[in-house]
Amino acid sequence: MKNKIGWCNLTFNPAWGCRSKCPYCYARRIASFRYDRIAEKEYNYLYSQGVTIFQGEFANRLRHFVPTFIESNFYKKLPKKPQRIFVGSMSEIAHWEQKWIVDVIHKIEQYPQHIFQFLTKYPSIYQQYEFPDNCWLGVTIIRNPKEGEADRWDYYEFKQHNKNNLKFVCFEPLLMDMQLIYFLNLEGIDWVIVGSETGNRKDKVIPELEWIEKIIGECQMRKIPVYLKDSLKNIYPERIREFPVPLSGGIKGMGDD
C-alpha cells in the first residue's frame, strides 16, 4: 500500500494490532476508523477461499487493536519493481505470533529484489529469527527506557546480532533530548530517522530545535545517513533525506524518491 511515511515506498501489513497503549500512537488512531473496511475485505477474501469468519467479531478485534493476522493482506502479491517496503506499520512485531513472523520471512525470501524494513520498540525479537539479508532491522526509541521502552541490554544486543542486516534507529516521535540518555550512542547503527509526534492530542510533545541538532550532529560525526520527517519542517527547516547503502540484497543505490 502506498503511504505518506516518506522513508519507504510501500507498506505491507500482514497483521494489525499492539498490546502497548502509547497515547501518541498513529496506528491505533487509524485502526479506529478503518477497521470495518479491512474486516469486510478479509471476510470476502476468506469466503472466496471457502473459509468463513464472523465479520463483526473480527472487526471488533481490529477496532480494539488486538494483534490479528490478516490473510487477505498477507497473500496479496507484491510488486516486481524493487521497492523499500515497511513491514508492520499497523502493528508491533514483538506482539506477533511466531508463525506469523516465520510466514512473513518465507514470503520475503520470494522477493529478493526488495528491501523490507522492520521497526520495533523491543529489539530482542530480532535475535529469535534469521532475517534475509534484504531486511533492514530498526528500533524505535522515544524516551528513557525506565519508562517502559527497550532497555540498555536490549539495545546493546540489537547492535551485536543479525550481522548481515542493516540496522537503524527511529527517533519518532521525538519526545525528549536523546543526549540525556545512552541511546544517542549510535555506534554500529547504519541509519537514523527522526520525526515529531503527529495528531492533536492534549499532551502532544513538540521537539526542541536543540534536540534535533544534537542527533544530526552525532550522525554527521559518525557519517550516518539521517532522514528527517516532514513533521519536523516547522522546527528544523532544512530538508535532509539521506538513505543508507544496502549491505547486500535489495535495491542498489536507491536514494530519495
N, C-alpha and C positions, 0 to 999 in steps of 0.2 A: 504494500500500500504506500502511495506517495505521501509525503509529510512535509511539515514545516520545521523539522528539527534542525536541519542545516548540515550537520556533520555526517549524515547518512543520506543515501538516495531513496531507500525504501525501508519500511518496517515489516517484520514478519512476526506475527503474534499467534503461535500455536496454543498459547494459554493466556488467560486473564486472571488477575487476582493477586492479592498480597495480604499477609496476616498482620503486617505492620499498619499503623494508623497515623501516618505522618500528616499533620494538619495542612501542609502545603502541597499535597500530592495531586498532580495534574491528572494522572491516570484514573484515580478513583473518581475525580470530578467528571471526567469524560464518560466513565462507565455509568454514571448516574443517569445520563440521558441517551446513551447509545445501546444499552443492554438489550432492549426489546428487538432492535433490528438484527443484532448478532444472534439472538436466540432464535429468531424466525429463520435466518439463513442456516443455522445449524440444524434446525428441525427439518427444513426442506432437503438439506444435503443427506442427512441420515435416513430420511424417509425414502429417498431415491436409491439408497443402498440396502433397503429392506429392514432398516432399524427404526424404531420409533422411540421418542422420548416425550416426557411430559413437559411441553414448552414452558408452561408457567413456572414450574419448579426450576428448570434450567435458567430461565430469565431471572428468577429471584437470586440464584447463586451469582450471576453476573452483576446484578444490581448492587448486591452487598459485597462484591469484590472478593468472594471466596475463591481461592485458587481452583481453576477449572480448565480442563483441556478442551480445545475447540477443534474437532476433527476437520470441519469444513475449511478452517484456516490452514491447518497442518498439511492437508493433501492438495492444496492449491499449488499449481506449478509455478516455479519461479522463472524469471526471465532468462533468456540465453545471454544477453549482453552483460558484461561484467558490471557489477554494482557493489556499493557498500550497503549492507543490509543489517539494520539494527534488530536483533532478536530479543523480543520480550519488552517492548516499550510499554506494554499494558500489564506487566506482572513483575514479580520478584523471583528470579530463577532459583534462589535458595529455598523457596517455598514450593517448588515443583516436585512432583513425584519422580522417583528415579527413572521409571520407564519413559516419562516424557522427555527427559534430558537425553537418554540413550537414543530414543527415536529421532530426536532433532539432530543429534550428532550424525546418525546414519544418513539422514536426509542431506546434511551439509556435505557429506562425502560424495554425494552425487553432483555437487555443484562447485567444483574446484576453481572455477573462473571468478567466483565472487569472494568478497571479504565479508565475513559475518562478525558483527560487533555485539558483544555482551556487556551488560552492566549489572552490578550487584552491590549492595551495602555489606554483604557477608562473603568476602573473597575466599574463605576457606572452602566454599563449594567447588571452586575450580580444581582443587587438589584431588578431588574424588573421581575425576574423569580425565581421559586423554582427549583433548580437543584437536581437531585437524589444524594444520599449520596456518590455514587461511582464516582462522578465528582470532580476532582481537579481543582480549580479555580486559575489562575495565572494572574499576571500583569507584563507587560514588562516596565522596567524603564531604560532609556538610557541617560537622560540629565536633566538639570534644567527645571522644569515644566513651567517656564516663556517663554520657547522657544516652547511651544505647546503641551507638554505631559500632562498626568494626573496631576491634581493639588493636593495640600495638603489635601483638604477636601475629594476628591475622594478616596485618599489613606487611609485616616482615616476611612471613611465609609466602604471601602472594607474590612478592618480588623474587623469591627463590625457586618457585616451582613453575611448571609449564614453560620450560625454557624455549620451546620452539614457537611460542605465541607472543605477538606484540602485546605489550601491557600499557594501559593508560589509566589516568585518574580524571574523574569528573567532579569538579567543584561546582555542583549545581543542585539546589540553589545555594549560593554563597551566603552563609548566614553569620560568619564571623571572620576575624583576622586569623588566617591559617598559620601565621608565624607564631601564634600563641601556643600552638600545639605541634607535636612532632610530625604531623602529616605533611608539612611543607618540605620534608626531606624527600626529594624526588629522584634520588639516585636509583638507577635501574628502571626508571619509567621512560617510555618511548613517546608519550603524547599526553597533553593536558587540555581539558575542556573546561571553560569557565562560563557560568551563566547565573543570572539572578532569578529569584522567585517570580513566578507569574501568577496571575489571578488577582483577586481583590479582597483577600481575607483580612480581617480586622488587624491581626498582628503581623502583617506582611513585613519582611525584613528587606530594606533597601541597602545593598552593599555600599561601603565607603570606597572612594577612589583609591585610597592608600592600600586597601586590601587587594584590589585588582593589580595595582602596580607592583606589589611585593611578589605576587605569583608570577607575573610576566618577567620581572627581574630575575627570579630564580630559574625560570625556564630559559631565558637568554643566556644566563651564566652557564647552564648545563647543556646548551644547544638542543633544547627540547622543543619541538613544534608545539604551538599553542593555538587553540581555536576559541575565540570569544563569541558567545552567542549574541544575537541581535538584542536580547533583553538587556544588555549592558550599554547599548549605544548612547543612552542619555547620561550615563555616568562616565564612561570611557569612550569618547567618540571615535578614536582610531579603529579602523576595521582590520582586525587580524584574524585570518582564517587559514592557518597552516595545517598541513597534513603530514603524517609520518610516511617514510618509505617502508613498504611491507617487508618484513623479514624474509618471507618466502610465500609463494602461492598468492592467489587472488589477483587483484588489479595491480598492474605495474605502473608506477609513476602517476597515479591518478590524484590530482590535486583538487582545488576548489571547482565547484560547478560553474 
